[in-house]
Structures are given as C-alpha cells and as structure tokens.
Amino acid sequence: MASDNSGDYSINTIIGPNSEFTGNIETGGFTRIDGSIRGNVKAKGRVVLGEKARMKGNVTGTSITIGGVVVGNVIADGHLVILSTAIVVGDIISRRIQADDGCFVNGRVAVCPTDENWTKTVSEFRDAQGVRSALPVFQKSYHPYG
C-alpha cells in the first residue's frame, strides 16, 4: 500500500469555492477542491473534494474524501470516504471504502484489500479504459461497407 504523503495534512494544491479549472492536475501531496474542475486529478497524497466541488474527470490518490459531485472514475490506493452529500457517477477502485448513508454512487465498485488483488484489478481497469478510449478512433476510421 502506498504511504507517501497520506498522513501529510499540509495542502499542496487548492481549487477554491468560486474557481473553475480546465485541465489535468498532478500533485505530490494533499489536494483540496472546492470549486469546479474539468480534467483529471492525480495526487500522490490525500484528495478532498468538498461539498461544493463539481468535477468531470477521474480522481486518483492515496486517500480520497468526496463530498461533492464527481462524474468520472475514482481510484484510491488507501481509504475512500464518500460523504452523504456526494454523488459519484463512475467506477470506483479502493483498498477500503466508507460510504455514508444518503450518498449516491452509479458505477462499479471494487474493494481490493490485498496487494495482489489491488494490482490485478487496477491493471485490468486501466487496460479496459485504454481499449474504450481507442474505440471511437477505430470506429471513425473503419467502415466495413465503404
């Protein structure tokens, strides 16, 4: 299990309450989002999406807490907390999960407590995502009947 910066509570990156951001974010530590983001977040530490957060993209982190809306996949290499105010529309992979009463999740959920199970599940998920992302290109370029 990854342990880098998961206990570090100093915020490295913050998207404030009335902020909008488009693009991918990669951080080396604690990331807090209270605004809107269209893009992926990949953190080597904790990620907190506050109750007002709105996100269209994938979230990857060591420990993730979701209080707002995420339309995308969530991969937590540690603990995932889905608060009662959260809406997650996408697949979830985590080693441990806590979902509060009242939250909404629409997608597949995989809880993988062992390293072997974690590695296999994440690898299969990423392979499937790669195939899905290539399909539209293939479908546009290949026309069997002309």
N, C-alpha and C positions, 0 to 999 in steps of 0.2 A: 504494500500500500504506500502511496506517495505521502511523504510527510513534509515536503518542502513548503515552508511558509504557511501551513494550515493553522498554526497557532499564532501567527503574526496578525495582530489586530490594527496595525497602522495602515491607513488607507493609502494605497499607491495610485489609484485611479478612481475618479468620481464623475458621474454624469448627473448633474443637479436636476432638481424638480421641474424647472421650466426649460430644460435643454433638449435639443434634438440632435442626434448624431447619425450620420450615414457612413458606413464603412466597417471594416473589421478591426477589433481591438485585441491585442496580445499584451498581457501584463505579467510581471514577475511576482505579484503579490496580491493583496486584498483589493478587490474591485467592488465599488458600490454604484448601483444605477438606480436613480430615482426619476429619471426623465425618459425620453423615447429614443430608441436605437433601432436602426435598420441595418443589421450586419451581425456577424458572429463575434462572440466574446470567448477568448481562450485565456484562462488565468492559471498561473502556477501556484495559486493560493485560493483563498476564500472568495466567493462571489455572493453579493447580496443584492437582490432585486427588490426594492421597496414596494409598498402597496400601490404607489402611483406609477411605477415603472411599466412601460409598454415596450415590448421587444419583438421584432420579427427577425429571427436568426437563431443559430444554435449557441448553446452555452456549455462550456467545458471548464471545470475547475476541480479543486481538491475537495472543497466543502461548499455546497450551494444552498442558499435560502431564497425561496421565491415567495414574494407577497403580491406581485402584480401579474401582468399578462405576458406570457411567452408563447409565441407561435413559432415553434422550432423544436429541435431535439435538445435534450439535456443529458450530459454525461458528467457524473460526479464520482471522482476516484475515492471519495471518502463518504461523507454523510450528506444526504439531500433532505432538506426540510421544505415541505410545501404547506404554506400557511393557509388559513381558512379563507383569506381574501384572494388567493391565487387562482389563475386559470392557466393551464398548460395544454396546448394543442400540439402534440408531437410525442415522439418516443423518448423514453427515459431509461438510462442505464446507471445504476449506482451500486455501491457496496452495501449501503444501509439507507433506508428511507423512512421518513416520518411524514405522513400526510394528515393534516388537521381536518377535523370534521367541517364540511362546508366548502372545501376546495373542489375544483373541477379539473379533471385530467381526461383528455381524449387522446389515446395513443397506447402503444405497447409499453409495458413496464417490466424491466428485468433487474432483479436484485441478485448480485453476484458476490457473495461473501468471501469466496476463496480466490487466491491469485490465479489459479489455473482457469477457473470459470470466468473470472473477470477478463483475462487476456483473450480467451476464446470468443466471448460474447462481443467485446469491443472490436476485435478484428473482423468478425463476421458482419457486424453492423457497418463498419467503415467500408468493407468490400461491397456490401449491398448499396450503400449510399453512392459509391463510385459508379456502379452499374446504372443506378437510377439517373444520375446526373448525365451520363453518356447517352441514354436512350433518346432524348429529344434531338440530339445532333444526328444520331443514326437514322431516326425516323424521317428527318428532313432530307437527308442525302440519299436514302434508299427508297426507290419506288419500284416494286416488282413488276408493275404493269406499265412502265414508261414514265 
